[in-house]
């Protein structure tokens, strides 16, 4: 995939931590570390958005539908 160059500014203490990770071999270079951090944040935001959308579902209506389905199924079950 093609790469694009960008310029960023960050707090010197954060940059120091980033450079420590690069020195310790956690990342090959600053660019890879920043790319990984941005990718992780984008994935986290997707998960949060999905969770928020799921929370909007009407739980009472879903429960009613589920119970309705169970009562219809149980009428067809043989007695033991």
GUVOPA-734649 format. One record per residue: residue number from 1; residue in one letter; x, y, z of N, C-alpha, C in turn. Coordinates in pm, 1 decimal, decimal comma. Atoms other than C-alpha are relative to their C-alpha. Layout:
% residues N
  num  residuo      n_c1      n_c2      n_c3     ca_c1     ca_c2     ca_c3      c_c1      c_c2      c_c3
  NUM        A         X         Y         Z         X         Y         Z         X         Y         Z
...
//
This chain:
% residues 80
  num  residuo      n_c1      n_c2      n_c3     ca_c1     ca_c2     ca_c3      c_c1      c_c2      c_c3
    1        X      84,5    -116,6       0,0       0,0       0,0       0,0      89,6     123,7       0,0
    2        X     -83,2    -121,1       4,8     141,6     344,6     -86,3      -5,7      76,1     132,4
    3        X     -10,6     -77,6    -124,0     255,0     561,3     201,0      -2,3     148,8     -33,1
    4        X       0,3    -144,9      12,7     200,0     934,5     246,3      81,2      59,1     114,4
    5        X     -78,2     -66,1    -104,1     436,9    1161,6     436,1     -83,6     108,4      65,0
    6        X      67,6    -105,1     -76,1     298,2    1384,6     709,3      97,7      56,1     102,6
    7        X     -78,7     -58,3    -109,2     444,4    1614,5     972,1     -92,4      11,9     120,0
    8        X      80,3     -10,1    -122,3     322,1    1600,8    1330,8      82,2      67,9     108,8
    9        X     -63,5     -56,6    -119,2     397,7    1775,6    1657,0     -51,2     -78,4     119,1
   10        X      41,9      69,6    -121,7     393,0    1603,2    1993,9      84,2      46,4     116,3
   11        X     -67,7     -35,1    -123,7     493,0    1662,1    2350,5     133,9     -73,7       5,7
   12        X    -134,1      60,0      -3,4     864,0    1597,4    2408,3       5,4    -124,0      88,5
   13        X      -2,9     118,3     -86,4     793,3    1350,6    2689,5     -58,8    -120,8     -73,7
   14        X      58,3     109,2      79,0     572,2    1143,0    2457,2     101,0     -46,2    -104,7
   15        X    -101,3      34,4      99,3     841,7    1158,2    2190,1     113,0     -81,2      63,4
   16        X    -103,6      75,4     -70,4    1095,1    1037,4    2446,1     -41,2    -144,4      23,5
   17        X      49,8     136,7     -19,4     877,7     735,8    2528,7      -3,1     -76,3    -132,0
   18        X       4,2      60,7     132,4     829,6     668,7    2158,2     139,7     -44,2     -42,7
   19        X    -138,1      33,5      36,9    1205,2     678,9    2095,8      53,6    -116,4      83,1
   20        X     -42,6     112,3     -84,5    1260,9     442,1    2390,2     -53,2    -131,3     -56,7
   21        X      57,3     121,0      60,5    1025,6     189,1    2226,7      74,6     -39,2    -127,0
   22        X     -76,0      28,6     122,7    1214,7     221,0    1899,6     137,8     -55,6      36,1
   23        X    -131,6      49,1     -42,9    1551,5     179,0    2074,8      -6,7    -143,0      52,2
   24        X      15,3     134,1     -56,6    1421,4    -131,5    2253,6     -49,5    -102,0    -101,6
   25        X      39,3      92,4     106,0    1312,6    -282,8    1923,2    -147,4     -34,2      -4,6
   26        X     144,0      25,3       2,6     940,0    -272,0    1992,0     -55,8      38,8    -137,0
   27        X      36,4     -46,0     133,9     900,2     -77,2    1666,1     126,6      24,5     -78,9
   28        X    -117,0     -20,6      86,3    1134,6     -47,5    1370,5      41,3     147,0      -4,9
   29        X     -28,9    -143,4       6,0    1106,8     332,0    1365,0    -121,1      78,1      50,2
   30        X     109,4     -85,3     -48,2     890,7     626,1    1470,9    -124,2     -14,0     -87,3
   31        X     114,6       7,4      91,8     672,6     603,0    1161,9     -84,1    -124,2      25,3
   32        X      74,8     125,2     -23,9     580,2     240,6    1228,2     -73,9       6,0     133,1
   33        X      63,5     -10,6    -131,2     505,1     316,9    1592,9    -124,2      88,5      -6,6
   34        X     113,2     -91,9      10,6     279,5     610,7    1509,1    -110,1     -61,7     -84,1
   35        X      99,7      66,3      84,3     106,1     415,9    1232,6     -76,9    -105,8      79,2
   36        X      64,9     103,0     -81,8      36,2     129,1    1474,9     -93,9      63,7     102,2
   37        X      84,2     -66,9     -99,3     -99,4     370,9    1736,7    -127,4      54,3     -64,4
   38        X     117,6     -53,9      68,9    -331,5     538,0    1486,1     -92,4    -113,4     -41,6
   39        X      80,9     115,6      40,5    -449,2     200,5    1352,5     -76,0     -56,3     119,3
   40        X      65,4      50,7    -121,1    -523,2      79,7    1707,9    -112,7      92,3      44,8
   41        X     102,8     -95,5     -41,5    -716,4     398,4    1788,3    -120,6      -5,6     -93,7
   42        X     111,4      10,3      95,0    -924,2     371,5    1470,6     -81,6    -127,2      25,3
   43        X      69,6     125,8     -29,8   -1007,9       8,0    1553,2     -79,0      11,8     130,5
   44        X      69,5     -18,7    -128,2   -1098,7     104,8    1911,3    -126,1      83,7     -20,5
   45        X     116,3     -84,7      27,3   -1331,1     377,1    1783,8    -109,9     -78,8     -70,9
   46        X      99,8      84,5      66,7   -1502,5     124,8    1555,7     -71,2     -89,3     100,6
   47        X      61,6      86,5    -101,7   -1558,7    -109,4    1851,1     -94,8      79,6      89,6
   48        X      84,0     -84,2     -85,5   -1697,2     174,7    2065,8    -127,1      38,4     -74,5
   49        X     116,5     -36,7      79,6   -1928,2     284,2    1783,5     -96,0    -116,7     -11,8
   50        X      83,7     119,3       9,2   -2055,6     -71,4    1739,9     -71,0     -26,2     132,7
   51        X      60,8      21,0    -131,3   -2116,0    -105,0    2113,9    -110,0     102,9      25,7
   52        X     101,4    -103,8     -19,4   -2304,2     226,2    2118,0    -125,0     -29,6     -83,1
   53        X     114,5      34,2      85,0   -2524,9     114,8    1828,2     -77,2    -118,3      58,7
   54        X      65,1     115,7     -61,4   -2596,4    -216,7    2001,2     -78,9      41,4     123,4
   55        X      68,4     -46,1    -120,4   -2692,5     -31,7    2318,3    -132,3      69,1     -32,9
   56        X     123,0     -68,5      40,8   -2961,2     154,2    2121,6    -114,3     -97,0     -29,5
   57        X     104,4      97,3      32,1   -3148,2    -167,4    2046,8    -103,3      -5,0     111,2
   58        X     110,1       6,1     -96,1   -3484,9    -200,4    2217,8      -2,4    -138,5      62,6
   59        X     -12,5     130,1     -66,1   -3419,1    -481,6    2464,5    -137,1     -60,9      31,7
   60        X     131,9      52,7     -35,9   -3784,9    -513,6    2572,7     -68,2     -61,0    -122,1
   61        X      62,1      52,6     121,9   -3906,1    -558,9    2214,1      67,5    -129,4     -42,9
   62        X     -71,9     121,7      35,6   -3635,4    -817,2    2147,9     -40,5    -115,8      91,4
   63        X      39,2     104,0     -94,9   -3729,2   -1008,4    2463,3    -140,1     -50,7     -33,3
   64        X     136,4      38,6      35,1   -4096,2   -1005,6    2362,3      -1,4     -90,0    -123,8
   65        X      -7,2      82,2     120,9   -4011,0   -1140,3    2017,0      56,8    -138,0      30,6
   66        X     -60,7     127,8     -35,4   -3791,1   -1410,3    2165,9     -98,0     -88,0      75,6
   67        X      96,7      78,0     -76,8   -4057,2   -1516,5    2412,8    -115,3     -47,0     -87,6
   68        X     106,1      38,5      92,5   -4319,4   -1518,5    2137,8      44,5    -119,6     -83,6
   69        X     -53,7     111,3      77,9   -4097,9   -1745,6    1930,8       8,5    -127,0      81,5
   70        X      -9,9     117,4     -85,7   -4042,4   -1977,9    2224,2    -136,8     -61,8      25,4
   71        X     132,9      55,3     -29,8   -4411,3   -2010,5    2299,6     -56,0     -72,7    -121,6
   72        X      45,5      68,6     120,7   -4484,6   -2101,1    1936,8      71,5    -132,3     -17,3
   73        X     -77,7     122,9      14,7   -4205,0   -2358,0    1932,2     -41,9    -104,3     103,0
   74        X      30,6      96,0    -105,6   -4302,9   -2513,0    2263,8    -133,2     -70,3     -25,2
   75        X     127,9      64,0      32,2   -4655,3   -2582,3    2131,2      20,6    -118,9     -93,3
   76        X     -25,8     108,8      95,9   -4500,6   -2808,9    1866,0      84,4    -111,0      60,5
   77        X     -86,5      99,8     -59,0   -4275,5   -3000,7    2102,6     -84,2    -115,9      52,5
   78        X      74,6     116,0     -51,6   -4385,1   -3353,2    2188,9      10,0      -6,6     152,4
   79        X      -2,6      19,0    -143,5   -4473,8   -3435,3    2547,5      78,1    -126,4      30,7
   80        X     -78,9     117,0     -42,2   -4244,6   -3676,4    2730,0     -57,0     -56,9     126,3
//
